[in-house]
Amino acid sequence: MNPTVLRLLICFILLSTLCHAQKFPVDTLQKTGPLNQRINVVILGDGYTEGEMAKFDQDTKQFMAFFMTYDPYKAYKDYFNFFSIKTPSKQSGATNPGTAPDRYPDQPVETKETFYGSSFGTNDIHRLVTIRNYQAFSNVMATNFPSYNLVIMIVNTSWYGGSGGGNLAVFTTNGQANLIGVHEIAHAFTGLSDEYFAGAGYGRESPNMTRNNNPATIKWKNWLNQFNVGIHSHTGGEGASSWYKPTTRNCMMEVNGKPLCAVCQEATASQILQLVKPVLTTQPASDSRVTVKNTPERFRLSLLKPNPNTLKVEWWLNDVAIGHNIDEVAITNAQLTENTNTLRVTVLDTTAYIRLENPRQQHLYSYQWALEKATLLTPLSLSSTRTSLCAGESATLSVKNCPGKLNWSTGDTTSVFTVSPTHSTAYSARCTSADGATQTATLEITVFPLPKAKAANTGPYLEAQTVQLTADGGTRYSWHGPMNFISSEQNPTITAANVNQSGVYTVDVTDANGCMGSAQTVVSISPVLSVAPPSTDLFRIFPNPAHDQIQIQSTLTGELDFVLFDNAGHERLKKVFRGTTVVSTENLPKALYVYRVSNGKQTITGKLLVE
């Protein structure tokens, strides 16, 4: 095939008067990003009837999947968008005029009415399949997808053939369709030459074809003697020996089934990087001026990374390296050594596919920003006489380094004021200078609750008994009470207590946070009442002290009245009995009581302690 001829034909048709444009549905097969940041591949079909559109869909997806596994395309899969446009033909297949000297003897000679007029036998080369209706092609693309980079035309015939050039690759659905397609795309997309000699008219300078055989200056000098790359002359026709190629029968451009050689892969990768920049966006926009104040300023790159990622990213601040292979940096005011500073980043694809220095440098992208160092105010400073309080306590807050208007979160506007928070609180101050610049600082004060102090005693008591005080709720205790009583024990005792030690006892309870609460308990100590002791011969009451009940025994004759009085003289119990009885004291408060037993002739009194 002759790519130059194809380009001229396409250009001629594009300049011709266009026929009426027709809209067709555009199907998205793979979209990895915006059209203006990707290589947009559109797949068309010719010789597919309306009833064969499902086959067209299957053929497009099958080829796309194969194409994206082929080197070097697979490393740059995310650099491609794929679309398809269905343009049904009236008839299935492709035209075969049968006029080429190398025609297939078994292929029927026939004319098919297809949308793009696909035909074998272009330039008397039978396998050179091209489209004849370029006006239809240009109309479809101009109307439906003008922003294409590559068009793939799949021709619905099983006979071997294809062509490539002018951003259009044509191939049939032959059993080798996938390989034919990659070969023709190498012509159309990359501009590669065949590495078999197709004739003197096809000789041209291209990435993999040259008249130069000097190892020091040949295009692929960086690949010589590696990966089967050398300086091999073409053979097979007049003038062939004056043209050179990088390999012999080791490249897809000569033998289907072989991979693209290293030289062809380099040209393909260079073309991909020529069309798509790996840097999609910069934040903020490059070449902008940024003032760096108190908070760090972030600079980010949105990168389109190959797989594996071969992008080399270098960051410099005033020509000093500050970052390597990272997508963003944060710059602080303290890092800026000048009033005006320069932040620069470069991105280079270091892919092993490319060894030529010029193409590599063509794909080096550099961005920079001018960074202004802001004059910072002395940081606003807050302080407190105390940062932790017990409930009910106060602290004094103060602020320094506010040259302007001050506003506290409490509404106060003075530099010093007192607070009494009821719970933990964050206090913030905002300082606004005359030029409108603001600073904010915050101070946290923690408030601990007071301990829940408890105090009790085991009374009431009689003189000479032991008083037991109890407390709870803290880690340290301090008691004080009547008769200059003090104690640091949690549960102190007072032995041989007397009536003067009755009264209110207070305990101060301190918890682990140093907070203190108080509790009180009233101790009652009763004197021994002036009552004649009973005669043990006439009357006996036990146990004394009593708990739940008492037993009374008497030798007095007749019916006996038993009455129990409290210290106030109120009657609390009464029972009539003869000789012996049992009386319940279960419901009596703990106290000292006076009893009286009488048969009308004799009376006996005494004391009963209920515990």
VOROTOR-212397 format. One line per field, with one value per residue (C-alpha): z, y, x; residue number from 1. Coordinates in steps of 0.2 Angstrom, whole numbers, plus 5000, padded with zeros to 4 digits. Example, Ala and Ser with C-alpha at 12.3 -4.5 7.8 and 13.67 -1.06 7.14 Angstrom:
c3	(5039 / 5036)
c2	(4978 / 4995)
c1	(5062 / 5068)
n	(1 / 2)
***
This chain:
c3	(5000 / 4998 / 5013 / 5003 / 4990 / 5003 / 5012 / 4995 / 4991 / 5008 / 5008 / 4990 / 4995 / 5011 / 5001 / 4989 / 4991 / 5004 / 5001 / 5013 / 5031 / 5040 / 5058 / 5066 / 5084 / 5092 / 5104 / 5118 / 5119 / 5131 / 5138 / 5150 / 5149 / 5140 / 5121 / 5121 / 5133 / 5125 / 5108 / 5101 / 5090 / 5080 / 5073 / 5057 / 5048 / 5029 / 5021 / 5037 / 5033 / 5045 / 5050 / 5054 / 5066 / 5081 / 5072 / 5069 / 5088 / 5092 / 5079 / 5086 / 5104 / 5100 / 5090 / 5103 / 5117 / 5106 / 5102 / 5120 / 5124 / 5111 / 5115 / 5117 / 5117 / 5132 / 5143 / 5137 / 5138 / 5148 / 5135 / 5122 / 5120 / 5109 / 5100 / 5086 / 5073 / 5064 / 5045 / 5038 / 5020 / 5007 / 5004 / 5014 / 5010 / 4998 / 4980 / 4971 / 4953 / 4950 / 4940 / 4950 / 4944 / 4962 / 4964 / 4974 / 4961 / 4973 / 4977 / 4967 / 4956 / 4962 / 4965 / 4981 / 4986 / 5002 / 5012 / 5009 / 4994 / 5000 / 4987 / 4984 / 4970 / 4974 / 4963 / 4956 / 4972 / 4976 / 4995 / 4996 / 5002 / 5002 / 5003 / 4987 / 4994 / 5003 / 5002 / 5013 / 5025 / 5027 / 5029 / 5043 / 5052 / 5050 / 5056 / 5069 / 5077 / 5070 / 5084 / 5079 / 5079 / 5071 / 5062 / 5060 / 5046 / 5048 / 5031 / 5033 / 5022 / 5026 / 5012 / 5017 / 5015 / 5022 / 5020 / 5031 / 5030 / 5033 / 5050 / 5042 / 5045 / 5034 / 5036 / 5033 / 5045 / 5039 / 5052 / 5054 / 5056 / 5073 / 5067 / 5050 / 5060 / 5071 / 5056 / 5046 / 5062 / 5062 / 5045 / 5049 / 5067 / 5067 / 5049 / 5049 / 5033 / 5028 / 5031 / 5016 / 4999 / 4991 / 4976 / 4972 / 4974 / 4992 / 4997 / 5009 / 5024 / 5040 / 5057 / 5051 / 5034 / 5028 / 5015 / 5028 / 5033 / 5044 / 5062 / 5070 / 5062 / 5058 / 5066 / 5076 / 5082 / 5100 / 5097 / 5086 / 5091 / 5103 / 5101 / 5084 / 5078 / 5065 / 5048 / 5035 / 5017 / 5008 / 4995 / 4982 / 4969 / 4959 / 4970 / 4986 / 4991 / 4993 / 5007 / 5025 / 5039 / 5057 / 5057 / 5045 / 5048 / 5066 / 5065 / 5062 / 5048 / 5039 / 5046 / 5054 / 5071 / 5076 / 5088 / 5083 / 5084 / 5096 / 5083 / 5078 / 5097 / 5100 / 5085 / 5092 / 5110 / 5103 / 5093 / 5108 / 5119 / 5105 / 5106 / 5124 / 5138 / 5155 / 5165 / 5164 / 5176 / 5188 / 5204 / 5205 / 5187 / 5182 / 5179 / 5193 / 5207 / 5225 / 5241 / 5255 / 5272 / 5289 / 5281 / 5269 / 5250 / 5241 / 5223 / 5214 / 5197 / 5190 / 5180 / 5167 / 5172 / 5161 / 5167 / 5174 / 5179 / 5170 / 5174 / 5183 / 5193 / 5200 / 5211 / 5214 / 5225 / 5220 / 5210 / 5226 / 5224 / 5236 / 5230 / 5219 / 5210 / 5220 / 5214 / 5226 / 5238 / 5252 / 5254 / 5270 / 5273 / 5282 / 5267 / 5257 / 5258 / 5246 / 5245 / 5228 / 5225 / 5211 / 5212 / 5197 / 5193 / 5178 / 5171 / 5160 / 5154 / 5156 / 5146 / 5140 / 5123 / 5119 / 5118 / 5106 / 5115 / 5105 / 5106 / 5125 / 5128 / 5117 / 5130 / 5145 / 5153 / 5165 / 5175 / 5188 / 5200 / 5208 / 5227 / 5237 / 5255 / 5266 / 5281 / 5295 / 5311 / 5328 / 5332 / 5343 / 5360 / 5373 / 5391 / 5407 / 5425 / 5426 / 5412 / 5423 / 5436 / 5448 / 5447 / 5454 / 5452 / 5441 / 5429 / 5421 / 5402 / 5393 / 5375 / 5368 / 5351 / 5345 / 5337 / 5331 / 5337 / 5349 / 5350 / 5361 / 5358 / 5374 / 5367 / 5378 / 5370 / 5383 / 5383 / 5401 / 5409 / 5421 / 5417 / 5428 / 5416 / 5422 / 5410 / 5399 / 5387 / 5372 / 5372 / 5356 / 5352 / 5335 / 5331 / 5316 / 5311 / 5303 / 5285 / 5288 / 5292 / 5305 / 5317 / 5328 / 5343 / 5355 / 5373 / 5381 / 5400 / 5407 / 5421 / 5433 / 5443 / 5462 / 5471 / 5478 / 5496 / 5509 / 5528 / 5541 / 5558 / 5567 / 5581 / 5592 / 5606 / 5625 / 5634 / 5635 / 5619 / 5603 / 5589 / 5571 / 5558 / 5539 / 5523 / 5504 / 5487 / 5486 / 5489 / 5503 / 5519 / 5532 / 5547 / 5560 / 5573 / 5591 / 5605 / 5592 / 5584 / 5568 / 5558 / 5541 / 5541 / 5530 / 5544 / 5561 / 5578 / 5594 / 5610 / 5627 / 5619 / 5631 / 5628 / 5624 / 5608 / 5601 / 5586 / 5568 / 5560 / 5543 / 5531 / 5517 / 5503 / 5489 / 5473 / 5461 / 5451 / 5467 / 5468 / 5485 / 5491 / 5509 / 5519 / 5536 / 5549 / 5566 / 5580 / 5595 / 5612 / 5626 / 5645 / 5656 / 5663 / 5682 / 5685 / 5699 / 5694 / 5695 / 5707 / 5699 / 5711 / 5705 / 5687 / 5673 / 5654 / 5641 / 5630 / 5634 / 5622 / 5612 / 5593 / 5587 / 5603 / 5622 / 5635 / 5651 / 5667 / 5684 / 5701 / 5704 / 5707 / 5697 / 5680 / 5675 / 5664 / 5654 / 5646 / 5636 / 5634 / 5623 / 5629 / 5626 / 5637 / 5624 / 5626 / 5612 / 5618 / 5630 / 5635 / 5649 / 5654 / 5669 / 5674 / 5657 / 5640 / 5624 / 5616 / 5598 / 5596 / 5577 / 5573 / 5586 / 5581 / 5588 / 5604 / 5623 / 5631 / 5649 / 5654 / 5668 / 5675 / 5688 / 5696 / 5704 / 5720 / 5715 / 5701 / 5693 / 5681 / 5670 / 5654 / 5638 / 5623 / 5606 / 5593)
c2	(5000 / 5018 / 5029 / 5045 / 5041 / 5038 / 5054 / 5064 / 5055 / 5059 / 5077 / 5079 / 5073 / 5083 / 5098 / 5093 / 5099 / 5089 / 5080 / 5081 / 5076 / 5062 / 5059 / 5042 / 5036 / 5036 / 5022 / 5023 / 5008 / 5015 / 5033 / 5036 / 5055 / 5071 / 5071 / 5085 / 5075 / 5058 / 5049 / 5047 / 5031 / 5029 / 5012 / 5011 / 4996 / 4994 / 4979 / 4976 / 4976 / 4982 / 4964 / 4962 / 4977 / 4964 / 4956 / 4974 / 4977 / 4960 / 4963 / 4981 / 4975 / 4960 / 4970 / 4984 / 4971 / 4964 / 4981 / 4986 / 4971 / 4975 / 4983 / 4998 / 5002 / 4992 / 5003 / 5018 / 5010 / 5025 / 5037 / 5031 / 5033 / 5021 / 5025 / 5016 / 5023 / 5011 / 5015 / 5000 / 4995 / 4989 / 4974 / 4963 / 4961 / 4971 / 4974 / 4963 / 4969 / 4954 / 4965 / 4964 / 4952 / 4944 / 4942 / 4927 / 4914 / 4907 / 4924 / 4928 / 4944 / 4955 / 4972 / 4976 / 4992 / 4997 / 5013 / 5017 / 5007 / 4996 / 4987 / 4975 / 4978 / 4996 / 5001 / 4983 / 4976 / 4964 / 4963 / 4983 / 4985 / 5004 / 5013 / 5022 / 5033 / 5045 / 5059 / 5048 / 5044 / 5063 / 5067 / 5054 / 5060 / 5079 / 5077 / 5064 / 5064 / 5078 / 5077 / 5060 / 5055 / 5038 / 5029 / 5011 / 5004 / 4985 / 4978 / 4963 / 4950 / 4935 / 4938 / 4944 / 4963 / 4980 / 4997 / 5011 / 5030 / 5047 / 5042 / 5029 / 5010 / 4998 / 4979 / 4964 / 4951 / 4938 / 4925 / 4936 / 4952 / 4957 / 4956 / 4965 / 4979 / 4982 / 4982 / 4995 / 5006 / 5006 / 5014 / 5026 / 5031 / 5031 / 5033 / 5017 / 5009 / 4991 / 4981 / 4970 / 4980 / 4984 / 4993 / 5008 / 5019 / 5015 / 5019 / 5035 / 5041 / 5035 / 5030 / 5012 / 5016 / 5026 / 5027 / 5031 / 5016 / 5025 / 5017 / 5033 / 5043 / 5031 / 5035 / 5019 / 5020 / 5018 / 5001 / 4994 / 4976 / 4974 / 4966 / 4960 / 4978 / 4981 / 4989 / 4978 / 4982 / 4979 / 4965 / 4960 / 4973 / 4987 / 5000 / 4989 / 4988 / 5007 / 5007 / 5000 / 4994 / 4989 / 4970 / 4956 / 4945 / 4951 / 4964 / 4965 / 4977 / 4963 / 4947 / 4945 / 4937 / 4946 / 4960 / 4978 / 4979 / 4991 / 5004 / 5004 / 5003 / 5019 / 5028 / 5022 / 5028 / 5044 / 5047 / 5043 / 5055 / 5068 / 5068 / 5066 / 5076 / 5066 / 5082 / 5085 / 5100 / 5109 / 5117 / 5131 / 5136 / 5136 / 5153 / 5161 / 5171 / 5164 / 5173 / 5160 / 5166 / 5157 / 5141 / 5130 / 5132 / 5115 / 5113 / 5098 / 5089 / 5078 / 5065 / 5052 / 5038 / 5024 / 5006 / 5003 / 5021 / 5028 / 5046 / 5055 / 5070 / 5082 / 5097 / 5112 / 5127 / 5141 / 5127 / 5116 / 5099 / 5097 / 5082 / 5066 / 5056 / 5064 / 5072 / 5087 / 5097 / 5109 / 5125 / 5134 / 5152 / 5147 / 5138 / 5154 / 5162 / 5176 / 5189 / 5181 / 5163 / 5151 / 5134 / 5122 / 5105 / 5094 / 5078 / 5066 / 5049 / 5039 / 5024 / 5011 / 5012 / 5028 / 5030 / 5044 / 5060 / 5073 / 5064 / 5061 / 5080 / 5084 / 5076 / 5085 / 5096 / 5110 / 5121 / 5135 / 5147 / 5163 / 5162 / 5178 / 5177 / 5186 / 5196 / 5187 / 5195 / 5189 / 5174 / 5178 / 5171 / 5165 / 5161 / 5157 / 5157 / 5139 / 5127 / 5115 / 5120 / 5112 / 5116 / 5133 / 5140 / 5154 / 5158 / 5173 / 5173 / 5185 / 5188 / 5195 / 5201 / 5208 / 5225 / 5227 / 5224 / 5209 / 5198 / 5184 / 5169 / 5175 / 5192 / 5200 / 5213 / 5216 / 5208 / 5201 / 5194 / 5181 / 5166 / 5153 / 5139 / 5126 / 5113 / 5111 / 5125 / 5131 / 5150 / 5158 / 5175 / 5183 / 5198 / 5209 / 5221 / 5238 / 5230 / 5217 / 5203 / 5191 / 5179 / 5166 / 5157 / 5145 / 5139 / 5124 / 5125 / 5108 / 5108 / 5094 / 5090 / 5091 / 5074 / 5067 / 5067 / 5056 / 5056 / 5045 / 5037 / 5022 / 5031 / 5035 / 5032 / 5032 / 5040 / 5029 / 5020 / 5021 / 5033 / 5027 / 5040 / 5034 / 5044 / 5040 / 5049 / 5054 / 5049 / 5060 / 5065 / 5079 / 5078 / 5091 / 5092 / 5096 / 5097 / 5102 / 5085 / 5082 / 5067 / 5063 / 5045 / 5040 / 5031 / 5038 / 5032 / 5042 / 5030 / 5033 / 5047 / 5059 / 5070 / 5085 / 5077 / 5076 / 5088 / 5090 / 5082 / 5089 / 5079 / 5088 / 5075 / 5077 / 5067 / 5062 / 5079 / 5089 / 5094 / 5095 / 5092 / 5092 / 5082 / 5082 / 5069 / 5072 / 5062 / 5059 / 5054 / 5052 / 5053 / 5039 / 5043 / 5044 / 5029 / 5017 / 5000 / 4986 / 4972 / 4957 / 4946 / 4955 / 4959 / 4954 / 4961 / 4954 / 4955 / 4973 / 4981 / 4973 / 4970 / 4962 / 4957 / 4957 / 4944 / 4950 / 4939 / 4945 / 4937 / 4950 / 4943 / 4948 / 4956 / 4967 / 4983 / 4985 / 5003 / 5009 / 5028 / 5037 / 5051 / 5064 / 5054 / 5048 / 5031 / 5019 / 5002 / 4994 / 4976 / 4968 / 4951 / 4939 / 4931 / 4930 / 4938 / 4942 / 4960 / 4964 / 4979 / 4977 / 4993 / 5004 / 5017 / 5014 / 5024 / 5023 / 5020 / 5020 / 5006 / 5004 / 4988 / 4989 / 4977 / 4992 / 4989 / 4989 / 4998 / 4994 / 5006 / 5004 / 5008 / 4998 / 5001 / 4996 / 4994)
c1	(5000 / 5006 / 5002 / 5006 / 4994 / 4981 / 4984 / 4983 / 4967 / 4959 / 4965 / 4957 / 4941 / 4940 / 4942 / 4928 / 4910 / 4902 / 4886 / 4871 / 4877 / 4869 / 4868 / 4872 / 4872 / 4889 / 4892 / 4905 / 4916 / 4929 / 4930 / 4945 / 4944 / 4939 / 4941 / 4954 / 4965 / 4964 / 4968 / 4950 / 4948 / 4932 / 4928 / 4917 / 4911 / 4908 / 4899 / 4888 / 4870 / 4856 / 4854 / 4873 / 4875 / 4876 / 4891 / 4898 / 4897 / 4905 / 4919 / 4923 / 4924 / 4935 / 4947 / 4948 / 4952 / 4966 / 4973 / 4974 / 4985 / 4998 / 5014 / 5016 / 4997 / 4994 / 5005 / 4995 / 4977 / 4971 / 4977 / 4963 / 4945 / 4936 / 4919 / 4910 / 4897 / 4885 / 4883 / 4873 / 4877 / 4864 / 4874 / 4886 / 4904 / 4916 / 4919 / 4931 / 4935 / 4947 / 4959 / 4974 / 4988 / 4989 / 4971 / 4964 / 4959 / 4945 / 4938 / 4922 / 4923 / 4908 / 4902 / 4895 / 4884 / 4892 / 4892 / 4910 / 4913 / 4926 / 4936 / 4951 / 4964 / 4969 / 4984 / 4984 / 4988 / 4974 / 4976 / 4976 / 4958 / 4953 / 4937 / 4932 / 4918 / 4929 / 4915 / 4904 / 4918 / 4922 / 4904 / 4901 / 4916 / 4914 / 4895 / 4896 / 4914 / 4925 / 4938 / 4945 / 4963 / 4962 / 4948 / 4947 / 4937 / 4932 / 4927 / 4915 / 4923 / 4933 / 4946 / 4963 / 4966 / 4969 / 4977 / 4983 / 4987 / 4980 / 4974 / 4963 / 4966 / 4956 / 4956 / 4945 / 4937 / 4949 / 4955 / 4971 / 4960 / 4967 / 4985 / 4981 / 4972 / 4988 / 4999 / 4988 / 4986 / 5005 / 5004 / 4989 / 4993 / 5012 / 5017 / 5028 / 5033 / 5032 / 5048 / 5045 / 5049 / 5032 / 5040 / 5050 / 5035 / 5034 / 5051 / 5052 / 5060 / 5050 / 5054 / 5059 / 5065 / 5080 / 5093 / 5106 / 5117 / 5129 / 5129 / 5134 / 5119 / 5106 / 5089 / 5089 / 5107 / 5102 / 5095 / 5109 / 5114 / 5100 / 5083 / 5088 / 5090 / 5103 / 5105 / 5097 / 5094 / 5078 / 5077 / 5065 / 5064 / 5072 / 5080 / 5077 / 5095 / 5096 / 5084 / 5087 / 5076 / 5080 / 5076 / 5074 / 5058 / 5057 / 5044 / 5025 / 5029 / 5036 / 5028 / 5011 / 5012 / 5028 / 5027 / 5032 / 5051 / 5059 / 5061 / 5043 / 5037 / 5048 / 5040 / 5022 / 5026 / 5032 / 5016 / 5005 / 5015 / 5014 / 4995 / 4992 / 5001 / 5003 / 4999 / 4980 / 4979 / 4989 / 4982 / 4983 / 4985 / 5004 / 5012 / 5001 / 5007 / 5003 / 5005 / 5010 / 5004 / 5001 / 4994 / 5004 / 4999 / 4997 / 5002 / 4995 / 4997 / 4983 / 4993 / 4988 / 4999 / 5005 / 5004 / 5017 / 5020 / 5035 / 5032 / 5047 / 5041 / 5053 / 5049 / 5061 / 5060 / 5072 / 5082 / 5083 / 5075 / 5061 / 5051 / 5053 / 5039 / 5025 / 5009 / 5009 / 5019 / 5014 / 5024 / 5025 / 5030 / 5045 / 5052 / 5053 / 5070 / 5066 / 5052 / 5048 / 5052 / 5050 / 5042 / 5045 / 5040 / 5045 / 5036 / 5045 / 5039 / 5055 / 5047 / 5059 / 5051 / 5059 / 5078 / 5080 / 5085 / 5075 / 5058 / 5061 / 5065 / 5050 / 5039 / 5047 / 5034 / 5038 / 5027 / 5031 / 5023 / 5029 / 5028 / 5027 / 5032 / 5019 / 5025 / 5017 / 5010 / 5017 / 5006 / 4991 / 4994 / 4981 / 4985 / 4975 / 4979 / 4973 / 4969 / 4959 / 4946 / 4934 / 4916 / 4913 / 4930 / 4937 / 4951 / 4958 / 4961 / 4973 / 4978 / 4995 / 5000 / 4984 / 4987 / 4969 / 4951 / 4949 / 4933 / 4932 / 4920 / 4911 / 4907 / 4921 / 4933 / 4946 / 4963 / 4960 / 4944 / 4938 / 4928 / 4918 / 4914 / 4901 / 4908 / 4924 / 4925 / 4935 / 4938 / 4943 / 4949 / 4949 / 4961 / 4957 / 4971 / 4969 / 4972 / 4959 / 4970 / 4964 / 4971 / 4962 / 4968 / 4959 / 4962 / 4953 / 4949 / 4944 / 4931 / 4930 / 4914 / 4915 / 4916 / 4899 / 4904 / 4895 / 4896 / 4887 / 4888 / 4882 / 4873 / 4863 / 4875 / 4876 / 4890 / 4905 / 4901 / 4912 / 4907 / 4910 / 4911 / 4911 / 4914 / 4915 / 4917 / 4936 / 4954 / 4958 / 4947 / 4948 / 4935 / 4932 / 4918 / 4914 / 4927 / 4940 / 4939 / 4950 / 4955 / 4962 / 4956 / 4941 / 4932 / 4938 / 4932 / 4929 / 4931 / 4923 / 4912 / 4903 / 4888 / 4899 / 4904 / 4887 / 4884 / 4888 / 4903 / 4909 / 4921 / 4930 / 4932 / 4945 / 4946 / 4959 / 4957 / 4960 / 4942 / 4934 / 4916 / 4909 / 4896 / 4889 / 4882 / 4874 / 4881 / 4868 / 4876 / 4863 / 4868 / 4863 / 4846 / 4843 / 4833 / 4834 / 4841 / 4828 / 4830 / 4836 / 4826 / 4809 / 4812 / 4823 / 4824 / 4836 / 4845 / 4850 / 4856 / 4842 / 4840 / 4824 / 4815 / 4817 / 4811 / 4804 / 4803 / 4796 / 4792 / 4779 / 4761 / 4746 / 4744 / 4759 / 4759 / 4775 / 4777 / 4792 / 4796 / 4808 / 4820 / 4806 / 4795 / 4783 / 4775 / 4782 / 4777 / 4764 / 4760 / 4750 / 4757 / 4759 / 4776 / 4785 / 4783 / 4792 / 4791 / 4796 / 4808 / 4810 / 4801 / 4809 / 4823 / 4840 / 4840 / 4840 / 4823 / 4816 / 4804 / 4792 / 4784 / 4769 / 4756 / 4747 / 4756 / 4774 / 4784 / 4800 / 4810 / 4825 / 4834 / 4834 / 4846 / 4840 / 4854)
n	(1 / 2 / 3 / 4 / 5 / 6 / 7 / 8 / 9 / 10 / 11 / 12 / 13 / 14 / 15 / 16 / 17 / 18 / 19 / 20 / 21 / 22 / 23 / 24 / 25 / 26 / 27 / 28 / 29 / 30 / 31 / 32 / 33 / 34 / 35 / 36 / 37 / 38 / 39 / 40 / 41 / 42 / 43 / 44 / 45 / 46 / 47 / 48 / 49 / 50 / 51 / 52 / 53 / 54 / 55 / 56 / 57 / 58 / 59 / 60 / 61 / 62 / 63 / 64 / 65 / 66 / 67 / 68 / 69 / 70 / 71 / 72 / 73 / 74 / 75 / 76 / 77 / 78 / 79 / 80 / 81 / 82 / 83 / 84 / 85 / 86 / 87 / 88 / 89 / 90 / 91 / 92 / 93 / 94 / 95 / 96 / 97 / 98 / 99 / 100 / 101 / 102 / 103 / 104 / 105 / 106 / 107 / 108 / 109 / 110 / 111 / 112 / 113 / 114 / 115 / 116 / 117 / 118 / 119 / 120 / 121 / 122 / 123 / 124 / 125 / 126 / 127 / 128 / 129 / 130 / 131 / 132 / 133 / 134 / 135 / 136 / 137 / 138 / 139 / 140 / 141 / 142 / 143 / 144 / 145 / 146 / 147 / 148 / 149 / 150 / 151 / 152 / 153 / 154 / 155 / 156 / 157 / 158 / 159 / 160 / 161 / 162 / 163 / 164 / 165 / 166 / 167 / 168 / 169 / 170 / 171 / 172 / 173 / 174 / 175 / 176 / 177 / 178 / 179 / 180 / 181 / 182 / 183 / 184 / 185 / 186 / 187 / 188 / 189 / 190 / 191 / 192 / 193 / 194 / 195 / 196 / 197 / 198 / 199 / 200 / 201 / 202 / 203 / 204 / 205 / 206 / 207 / 208 / 209 / 210 / 211 / 212 / 213 / 214 / 215 / 216 / 217 / 218 / 219 / 220 / 221 / 222 / 223 / 224 / 225 / 226 / 227 / 228 / 229 / 230 / 231 / 232 / 233 / 234 / 235 / 236 / 237 / 238 / 239 / 240 / 241 / 242 / 243 / 244 / 245 / 246 / 247 / 248 / 249 / 250 / 251 / 252 / 253 / 254 / 255 / 256 / 257 / 258 / 259 / 260 / 261 / 262 / 263 / 264 / 265 / 266 / 267 / 268 / 269 / 270 / 271 / 272 / 273 / 274 / 275 / 276 / 277 / 278 / 279 / 280 / 281 / 282 / 283 / 284 / 285 / 286 / 287 / 288 / 289 / 290 / 291 / 292 / 293 / 294 / 295 / 296 / 297 / 298 / 299 / 300 / 301 / 302 / 303 / 304 / 305 / 306 / 307 / 308 / 309 / 310 / 311 / 312 / 313 / 314 / 315 / 316 / 317 / 318 / 319 / 320 / 321 / 322 / 323 / 324 / 325 / 326 / 327 / 328 / 329 / 330 / 331 / 332 / 333 / 334 / 335 / 336 / 337 / 338 / 339 / 340 / 341 / 342 / 343 / 344 / 345 / 346 / 347 / 348 / 349 / 350 / 351 / 352 / 353 / 354 / 355 / 356 / 357 / 358 / 359 / 360 / 361 / 362 / 363 / 364 / 365 / 366 / 367 / 368 / 369 / 370 / 371 / 372 / 373 / 374 / 375 / 376 / 377 / 378 / 379 / 380 / 381 / 382 / 383 / 384 / 385 / 386 / 387 / 388 / 389 / 390 / 391 / 392 / 393 / 394 / 395 / 396 / 397 / 398 / 399 / 400 / 401 / 402 / 403 / 404 / 405 / 406 / 407 / 408 / 409 / 410 / 411 / 412 / 413 / 414 / 415 / 416 / 417 / 418 / 419 / 420 / 421 / 422 / 423 / 424 / 425 / 426 / 427 / 428 / 429 / 430 / 431 / 432 / 433 / 434 / 435 / 436 / 437 / 438 / 439 / 440 / 441 / 442 / 443 / 444 / 445 / 446 / 447 / 448 / 449 / 450 / 451 / 452 / 453 / 454 / 455 / 456 / 457 / 458 / 459 / 460 / 461 / 462 / 463 / 464 / 465 / 466 / 467 / 468 / 469 / 470 / 471 / 472 / 473 / 474 / 475 / 476 / 477 / 478 / 479 / 480 / 481 / 482 / 483 / 484 / 485 / 486 / 487 / 488 / 489 / 490 / 491 / 492 / 493 / 494 / 495 / 496 / 497 / 498 / 499 / 500 / 501 / 502 / 503 / 504 / 505 / 506 / 507 / 508 / 509 / 510 / 511 / 512 / 513 / 514 / 515 / 516 / 517 / 518 / 519 / 520 / 521 / 522 / 523 / 524 / 525 / 526 / 527 / 528 / 529 / 530 / 531 / 532 / 533 / 534 / 535 / 536 / 537 / 538 / 539 / 540 / 541 / 542 / 543 / 544 / 545 / 546 / 547 / 548 / 549 / 550 / 551 / 552 / 553 / 554 / 555 / 556 / 557 / 558 / 559 / 560 / 561 / 562 / 563 / 564 / 565 / 566 / 567 / 568 / 569 / 570 / 571 / 572 / 573 / 574 / 575 / 576 / 577 / 578 / 579 / 580 / 581 / 582 / 583 / 584 / 585 / 586 / 587 / 588 / 589 / 590 / 591 / 592 / 593 / 594 / 595 / 596 / 597 / 598 / 599 / 600 / 601 / 602 / 603 / 604 / 605 / 606 / 607 / 608 / 609 / 610 / 611)
***
